[in-house]
């Protein structure tokens, strides 16, 4: 396919088409029904099955991940230690984002899938072995550099922490975040190198349509972290659960607990890779790791890899900018961003990535032979994604406080913490639908052998997110959470009040997400002028979500929240909303819902 620049078509025409009224979009949906019917022949069941397997694996991983975050919130709350924890995850992200799942999916899966489709199993095994060897060399070399230069990296990413040692000596703060972060980062880099190799195993298994194991594997990593927390609390705390006495836990005990957490992460990374290897070795014939660039497909993969790395590098730069900027905000900003991102990324992973990951091998097989079927499949997949993302947007905006409270509010994580994370989550949510849809469109470009366009567009997203976010964060960081209208009853902390600066960074990210989606759609029309976003479907789904939210909203408004523990109260309200949406969608015959539930219903009927 020709990598045609996105600006070859008249700009006004493209803007008008992408911003068409919803009524016109509904008509477009009907006009393209025949196109999608062609794509759906024989594909709906396989799509629902594959996406369902990916979603099941991601759901299991995310649920245990939320349990992990709740446990971390219990011990560390939103403050200095949780900021260091979040930095420990972010600092080596350069390694994971540039070499991990997203990059490998773009550069590895299309080539490997075509080889297996053509019956070139031996070439595919040689290609996979060379990718593994080269990946291991690069990953562990970068990890070694990260260990050596951890002090410099922390200084660059969090310059606001450089004066912590003097502040501790003056008794102004309890912990030197810089010194603790250096230790944590030196543990995080080896952990991340192992996780990169796990992404290689995921790519092999996905290409063979073995989705369940690869997406369940991260459960092992999360379980190892939880085990490390439990063992660390037992070893370092007089009261292992610190029940009712978290405020009296010595600072050095909390520091040791955080270090134990990342030691557990290294063990978990090995487990995550290890559970996939037996199946990988079974599907690869005559497999042998190497570092040869002469193996079939390697040079083609490198050519595809470089633009993807540049695009992922842009996203990584955005993440580092968030870390850098948050160091100038009040304590707890980075932790609040991290907690909100966990919830924000849940639907992206569960609904967006599950469909995108299962579709990439299939799109790679049909893209060059039948463009109409390719476009129909992309549109149907977008509808399937939006069917669950749209109600998530409504739910986060309407019931965000309950979601955050149910998952995090415990121990050191109090009401003020819950409100701050809720506001940050609400800001991120404004861009949730755009970001999720963009993940599928990026994979559509990869299937068309165009890895350059998503990379260029990613730079636009990063630039807009950074500029807008930086301006908003400075304005909002002047506002304490307790100064927000309606929250004065929380009282004002004597020292270090939580502030709203992190909300500004999240708002910049949301705007950048919509710019990215708009430009991806424009660029995809360069390959396929007939492509349109399913605005009509999205409008119907939005109406369905609002109707389903009404009874839950009434219950939220009129049932006092203090009658039950927040986790039970919130779970009940959210269940009314979620089950109501699914029931209404089923009654009204939304085909996107059937794609998600069809596989499980078919199994039930067979029984």
C-alpha positions in Angstrom: 0.0 0.0 0.0 1.1 3.5 -0.8 1.9 5.6 2.3 -0.1 8.6 1.0 0.2 11.8 3.0 -3.0 12.7 4.9 -3.2 16.2 3.5 -3.6 15.3 -0.1 -7.4 15.6 0.1 -8.9 19.1 0.5 -8.9 20.0 4.2 -12.4 21.5 4.2 -14.0 18.4 2.6 -12.4 16.2 5.2 -13.4 18.4 8.2 -17.0 18.5 7.0 -17.1 14.8 6.5 -15.6 14.0 9.9 -17.8 16.4 11.7 -21.1 15.5 10.0 -24.3 15.9 12.0 -25.6 12.8 13.8 -28.7 12.6 11.6 -26.5 12.5 8.5 -24.3 9.9 10.2 -27.3 7.7 10.8 -28.1 7.8 7.1 -24.5 6.9 6.3 -24.8 3.9 8.6 -27.8 2.6 6.6 -26.1 3.3 3.3 -23.1 1.2 4.3 -25.1 -1.7 5.7 -24.4 -3.8 2.5 -20.7 -3.1 2.9 -20.6 -4.3 6.4 -22.8 -7.3 5.6 -20.2 -8.4 3.2 -17.5 -8.2 5.8 -19.6 -10.0 8.4 -20.2 -13.2 6.4 -18.6 -15.9 8.5 -16.7 -13.4 10.6 -19.1 -12.4 13.4 -18.7 -15.5 15.4 -15.0 -15.7 15.1 -14.7 -12.0 16.0 -16.9 -12.3 19.0 -15.0 -15.4 20.1 -11.6 -14.0 19.7 -12.4 -10.6 21.2 -14.2 -12.4 24.0 -11.2 -14.5 24.8 -8.9 -11.4 24.8 -11.5 -9.5 26.9 -11.7 -12.3 29.4 -8.0 -12.4 29.9 -7.7 -8.7 30.2 -10.6 -8.6 32.6 -9.0 -11.1 34.9 -5.7 -9.2 34.8 -7.3 -5.8 35.3 -9.5 -7.1 38.2 -6.5 -8.5 40.1 -4.7 -5.2 39.1 -7.4 -3.2 40.8 -7.1 -5.4 43.9 -3.4 -4.7 43.8 -4.0 -0.9 43.6 -6.5 -1.1 46.4 -3.9 -2.8 48.6 -1.3 -0.3 47.7 -3.7 2.5 48.4 -4.4 1.0 51.8 -0.8 1.2 52.8 0.3 4.3 51.0 -2.8 6.4 50.2 -2.2 9.4 47.9 1.1 11.1 48.9 4.8 10.8 48.9 5.2 7.0 48.9 2.5 6.5 46.2 4.2 9.2 44.1 7.4 7.1 44.3 5.5 4.0 43.4 4.1 5.6 40.3 7.5 6.9 39.2 8.8 3.4 39.6 6.3 2.2 37.1 6.7 5.2 34.8 10.5 5.5 34.6 11.2 2.2 32.7 8.2 2.7 30.5 10.5 3.9 27.7 11.7 0.3 27.6 8.2 -1.3 27.7 6.4 1.2 25.4 9.1 1.1 22.7 9.7 -2.6 22.7 6.6 -4.1 24.3 3.2 -5.2 23.2 2.1 -2.3 21.1 5.3 -2.1 19.0 5.6 -5.8 18.6 1.9 -6.1 17.5 2.6 -3.6 14.7 5.9 -4.9 13.5 5.8 -8.6 14.3 2.3 -10.0 14.0 1.5 -8.9 10.4 4.7 -10.5 9.1 4.5 -13.6 11.2 0.7 -14.1 10.5 1.4 -13.9 6.7 4.1 -16.5 7.0 1.9 -18.9 8.8 -1.0 -18.2 6.5 1.3 -19.1 3.5 2.4 -22.3 5.2 6.0 -21.1 5.8 6.2 -22.5 9.3 9.9 -22.9 9.4 10.5 -19.4 8.2 8.0 -18.1 10.8 9.9 -19.9 13.5 13.3 -18.5 12.4 11.7 -15.0 12.2 10.3 -15.4 15.8 13.6 -16.7 17.1 15.6 -13.8 15.6 13.1 -11.3 17.0 13.4 -12.8 20.5 17.2 -12.7 20.4 17.4 -9.2 19.2 14.7 -8.1 21.6 16.5 -9.6 24.6 19.8 -8.0 23.7 18.2 -4.5 23.4 15.9 -4.9 26.4 18.5 -6.0 28.9 21.1 -3.5 27.5 18.6 -0.6 28.1 17.8 -2.1 31.5 21.5 -2.1 32.5 21.7 1.6 31.5 18.6 2.3 33.5 20.2 0.7 36.6 23.5 2.6 36.1 21.9 6.0 35.5 18.9 5.7 37.8 20.0 8.8 39.8 20.3 10.9 36.7 16.9 9.7 35.4 15.1 10.5 38.6 16.7 13.9 38.7 15.5 14.6 35.2 12.0 13.2 35.6 11.3 14.7 39.0 13.4 17.8 39.5 11.0 18.9 42.2 12.3 16.1 44.4 16.0 17.2 44.3 15.7 19.1 47.6 14.0 16.4 49.6 17.2 15.4 51.5 17.4 19.0 53.0 13.7 19.1 53.6 13.9 15.8 55.6 16.8 17.2 57.6 14.7 20.2 58.5 11.8 18.0 59.5 9.5 19.4 56.8 8.7 16.1 55.0 9.0 12.5 56.3 10.8 10.8 53.4 13.5 11.6 50.8 11.5 10.8 47.7 14.5 11.2 45.4 16.7 8.6 47.2 13.9 6.1 47.6 13.0 6.5 43.9 16.5 5.8 42.8 16.4 2.4 44.6 13.0 1.7 43.2 14.0 2.5 39.6 17.0 0.2 39.8 14.6 -2.6 40.5 12.0 -1.6 38.0 14.2 -1.7 34.9 15.1 -5.4 35.1 11.4 -6.2 35.9 10.4 -4.3 32.7 13.0 -6.1 30.5 11.5 -9.4 31.4 8.0 -8.1 30.7 9.1 -7.0 27.2 10.0 -10.6 26.5 6.6 -11.6 27.7 5.2 -9.3 25.0 7.1 -11.3 22.4 5.4 -14.5 23.6 2.0 -12.7 23.5 2.7 -11.8 19.8 3.4 -15.4 18.9 0.3 -16.8 20.7 -2.0 -14.1 19.2 -0.8 -14.9 15.7 -1.9 -18.5 16.3 -5.2 -17.3 17.7 -4.3 -18.5 21.2 -5.6 -15.3 22.9 -6.7 -16.5 26.4 -3.3 -17.6 27.9 -1.4 -14.5 26.7 -3.9 -12.1 28.2 -4.3 -14.1 31.4 -0.5 -14.2 32.0 -0.3 -10.8 33.6 -2.3 -12.2 36.5 0.9 -13.9 37.6 2.7 -10.5 37.8 -0.1 -9.0 39.9 -0.3 -11.9 42.2 3.4 -11.7 42.8 3.0 -8.0 43.8 0.2 -8.8 46.2 2.3 -11.6 47.7 5.2 -9.2 48.1 3.0 -6.7 49.9 1.8 -9.3 52.3 5.2 -10.7 53.0 6.7 -7.2 53.4 4.0 -6.1 55.8 4.5 -9.2 57.9 8.3 -8.7 58.1 8.4 -4.9 58.6 5.3 -4.0 60.5 4.6 -4.8 64.1 1.0 -5.1 63.1 1.1 -6.7 59.6 -2.2 -5.1 58.5 -1.6 -1.9 60.5 -5.2 -1.9 61.4 -6.2 1.4 62.8 -2.6 2.5 63.1 -1.4 3.3 59.6 -0.5 6.8 60.7 1.9 5.4 63.2 3.8 3.1 60.9 7.5 4.2 60.7 8.7 5.8 57.5 11.5 3.3 57.1 9.1 0.5 57.3 7.0 1.9 54.5 10.2 2.4 52.5 11.1 -1.2 52.9 7.6 -2.3 52.0 7.8 -0.4 48.7 11.2 -2.0 47.9 9.7 -5.4 48.6 6.9 -4.6 46.2 9.3 -4.1 43.3 11.3 -7.2 44.2 8.0 -9.1 43.9 7.6 -7.4 40.5 10.8 -9.0 39.2 9.6 -12.4 40.3 6.2 -11.7 38.8 7.7 -10.8 35.4 9.6 -14.1 35.3 6.3 -15.9 36.1 4.4 -14.0 33.5 6.8 -15.0 30.8 7.2 -18.5 32.1 3.5 -19.5 32.0 3.5 -18.7 28.2 6.6 -20.4 27.1 5.4 -24.0 27.0 2.6 -23.1 24.6 4.9 -20.9 22.6 7.4 -23.8 22.1 4.6 -26.1 21.0 3.4 -23.8 18.2 6.8 -22.8 17.0 8.4 -25.5 14.8 12.2 -25.8 14.8 12.4 -22.7 16.9 15.9 -21.5 17.9 16.7 -18.0 19.3 19.3 -16.0 17.4 20.4 -12.4 16.8 20.6 -12.8 13.0 19.2 -10.0 10.8 19.3 -12.3 7.8 16.4 -14.5 9.0 13.3 -14.3 6.8 11.2 -11.2 7.6 13.6 -9.6 10.0 14.7 -6.7 7.8 11.1 -6.1 6.8 10.2 -6.1 10.5 12.9 -3.6 11.3 11.7 -1.3 8.6 8.2 -1.5 10.1 9.5 -1.3 13.6 11.3 2.0 13.3 8.3 4.2 12.6 6.3 2.5 15.3 9.1 3.1 17.8 9.0 6.8 16.8 5.3 6.9 17.4 5.5 5.0 20.7 8.3 7.3 21.6 6.0 10.2 21.2 3.5 8.6 23.6 6.4 7.9 26.0 7.5 11.5 25.8 4.0 12.5 26.7 4.1 10.2 29.8 7.5 11.6 30.8 6.2 15.1 30.4 3.3 14.3 32.8 5.8 13.0 35.3 8.1 16.0 34.9 5.3 18.5 35.2 3.7 16.7 38.1 6.9 17.2 40.1 6.1 20.9 40.3 2.6 20.3 41.6 1.4 19.6 45.2 2.3 16.2 46.7 0.0 13.5 45.5 -0.4 14.7 41.9 1.5 11.9 40.3 -0.3 9.3 42.5 -3.7 10.8 41.6 -2.8 10.6 37.9 -1.8 7.0 38.2 -4.9 5.9 40.1 -7.2 7.7 37.6 -5.2 6.2 34.7 -5.8 2.7 36.0 -9.5 3.2 35.7 -9.2 5.2 32.5 -7.1 2.4 30.8 -9.5 -0.3 32.0 -12.1 0.1 29.2 -9.3 0.9 26.7 -7.7 -2.4 27.5 -10.8 -4.5 28.1 -12.9 -3.2 25.2 -10.6 -1.4 22.8 -7.4 -3.5 22.9 -9.3 -6.8 23.1 -11.0 -6.1 19.8 -7.9 -4.4 18.2 -5.6 -7.3 19.2 -7.9 -10.0 17.9 -8.6 -8.1 14.7 -5.0 -7.3 13.7 -4.1 -10.8 12.5 -7.4 -11.0 10.5 -7.1 -7.5 9.0 -3.5 -8.4 8.0 -4.8 -11.4 6.1 -7.6 -9.6 4.1 -6.4 -6.0 3.7 -4.5 -6.4 0.5 -7.1 -8.7 -1.2 -10.5 -7.2 -0.4 -10.6 -3.6 0.7 -14.4 -3.5 1.1 -14.3 -6.4 3.5 -11.5 -4.7 5.3 -13.4 -1.5 5.8 -16.6 -3.3 6.8 -14.7 -5.2 9.4 -13.1 -2.1 10.8 -16.5 -0.4 11.1 -18.1 -3.3 12.8 -15.2 -3.6 15.2 -15.6 0.1 16.0 -19.2 -0.4 16.8 -18.4 -3.3 19.0 -15.9 -1.2 20.9 -18.2 1.8 21.3 -21.1 -0.4 22.5 -19.2 -0.8 25.8 -17.1 2.3 25.9 -20.0 4.8 25.5 -21.8 3.5 28.7 -18.4 3.6 30.5 -18.0 7.3 29.6 -21.5 8.0 31.0 -20.9 5.9 34.1 -17.5 7.5 34.9 -19.0 11.0 34.5 -22.2 10.2 36.5 -20.9 7.8 39.1 -17.1 8.5 39.2 -17.0 9.1 42.9 -18.6 5.7 43.6 -16.2 3.9 41.2 -13.2 5.4 42.8 -14.5 4.9 46.3 -15.4 1.3 45.8 -12.0 0.5 44.4 -9.6 2.7 46.5 -11.2 4.2 49.6 -9.6 2.3 52.4 -6.9 2.7 55.0 -4.8 5.8 54.2 -6.9 6.5 51.1 -9.5 8.9 52.4 -12.5 10.9 51.2 -10.3 13.8 50.0 -8.1 11.4 48.0 -11.2 9.9 46.5 -12.5 13.2 45.3 -9.2 14.2 43.7 -8.9 11.0 41.8 -12.6 11.3 40.7 -11.9 14.8 39.2 -8.9 13.5 37.4 -10.8 10.5 36.1 -13.6 12.7 34.9 -11.1 14.8 32.9 -9.5 11.7 31.3 -13.0 10.3 30.5 -13.7 13.3 28.2 -11.3 11.7 25.7 -12.0 8.0 26.4 -14.1 7.2 23.4 -11.6 8.9 21.0 -8.6 7.1 22.5 -10.2 3.7 22.4 -11.3 4.1 18.8 -7.8 5.3 17.9 -6.3 2.0 19.1 -8.3 0.1 16.5 -7.6 2.6 13.7 -3.8 2.4 14.5 -4.0 -1.4 14.0 -5.9 -0.9 10.7 -2.9 1.1 9.4 -0.5 -1.6 10.6 -2.5 -4.2 8.7 -2.1 -1.9 5.6 1.7 -2.0 6.1 1.6 1.7 7.0 3.3 2.3 10.3 4.5 5.8 9.6 1.1 7.6 9.6 0.1 6.7 13.2 3.6 7.7 14.3 3.3 11.2 12.8 -0.2 11.6 14.2 1.0 10.6 17.7 3.4 13.6 17.7 0.4 15.9 17.2 -1.4 14.3 20.1 1.6 14.7 22.4 2.2 18.3 21.5 -1.4 19.4 22.0 -1.7 17.4 25.2 1.5 18.9 26.7 0.7 22.5 25.8 -2.9 22.5 26.9 -2.2 20.4 30.0 0.7 22.5 31.2 -1.4 25.7 31.0 -4.4 24.2 32.8 -2.4 22.5 35.5 -0.8 25.7 36.7 -4.1 27.4 37.0 -5.8 24.5 38.7 -3.0 23.8 41.2 -4.0 27.0 42.9 -7.2 25.3 43.9 -7.3 22.8 46.8 -9.7 19.9 46.7 -11.5 21.3 49.7 -12.0 24.6 47.9 -14.2 23.0 45.2 -17.8 24.1 45.6 -19.7 21.5 47.8 -16.5 20.0 49.3 -15.8 22.6 52.1 -17.2 20.1 54.6 -14.1 18.0 54.2 -12.2 20.6 56.1 -8.8 22.0 55.3 -5.7 20.0 56.2 -3.1 21.8 58.3 -0.3 20.9 55.9 0.1 19.7 52.3 -3.6 19.9 51.0 -4.3 18.0 47.9 -4.7 20.3 44.9 -6.4 20.1 41.5 -3.3 20.5 39.2 -3.4 16.9 38.0 -6.9 17.6 36.6 -5.4 20.1 34.1 -2.9 17.5 32.8 -5.8 15.0 32.3 -7.8 17.6 30.4 -4.9 18.2 28.0 -4.7 14.4 27.4 -8.4 14.3 26.6 -8.2 17.0 24.0 -5.1 15.4 22.4 -7.1 12.1 22.1 -9.8 13.7 19.9 -7.2 15.4 17.7 -5.5 12.1 17.2 -8.8 10.4 16.2 -9.7 13.1 13.8 -6.4 12.9 12.0 -6.4 9.1 11.9 -9.8 9.2 10.2 -8.5 11.7 7.7 -5.5 9.7 7.0 -7.4 6.4 6.6 -9.5 7.9 4.0 -6.3 8.3 2.0 -6.3 4.5 1.7 -10.0 4.1 1.6 -12.1 7.2 0.8 -15.4 5.4 1.7 -14.4 5.1 5.4 -16.7 6.8 8.0 -16.9 6.6 11.7 -20.2 5.1 13.0 -21.6 8.3 14.5 -25.2 7.1 14.2 -24.5 3.9 16.2 -22.6 5.9 18.8 -25.6 8.3 19.2 -28.0 5.4 19.7 -25.7 3.9 22.3 -25.4 7.2 24.1 -29.2 7.4 24.3 -29.4 3.9 25.6 -26.7 4.6 28.3 -28.6 7.8 29.5 -31.8 5.9 29.8 -30.1 3.1 31.7 -28.4 5.6 34.0 -31.6 7.2 35.0 -32.8 4.6 37.6 -29.3 4.3 39.0 -29.1 8.1 39.3 -32.4 8.3 41.1 -31.2 5.6 43.6 -27.9 7.5 44.0 -29.8 10.8 44.7 -32.4 9.5 47.1 -30.7 6.6 49.0 -28.4 7.9 51.7 -24.8 6.8 51.1 -24.1 6.2 54.8 -26.6 3.4 55.1 -24.0 0.9 53.8 -20.2 0.7 53.4 -19.2 2.7 50.4 -18.0 -0.4 48.5 -21.3 -2.1 48.9 -23.4 1.0 48.3 -21.4 1.9 45.2 -21.4 -1.7 43.8 -25.2 -1.7 44.1 -25.7 1.5 42.2 -23.2 0.6 39.5 -24.9 -2.9 39.1 -28.3 -1.2 38.5 -26.7 0.9 35.8 -24.6 -1.8 34.1 -27.1 -4.5 34.2 -29.8 -2.1 33.0 -27.7 -1.1 30.0 -27.0 -4.7 29.0 -30.6 -5.7 29.4 -32.0 -2.8 27.4 -29.4 -3.4 24.7 -30.4 -7.1 24.5 -34.1 -6.2 24.4 -33.6 -3.7 21.6 -31.4 -6.1 19.6 -28.2 -4.2 19.4 -25.9 -6.4 17.2 -22.8 -5.2 18.9 -24.0 -6.6 22.2 -24.6 -10.0 20.5 -21.0 -10.0 19.3 -19.8 -9.8 22.9 -22.4 -12.2 24.4 -22.9 -14.6 21.5 -20.0 -16.9 22.2 -21.1 -17.4 25.8 -24.8 -17.8 24.9 -23.9 -20.4 22.3 -21.9 -22.4 24.8 -24.8 -22.2 27.3 -27.3 -23.5 24.6 -25.0 -26.4 23.7 -25.1 -27.5 27.3 
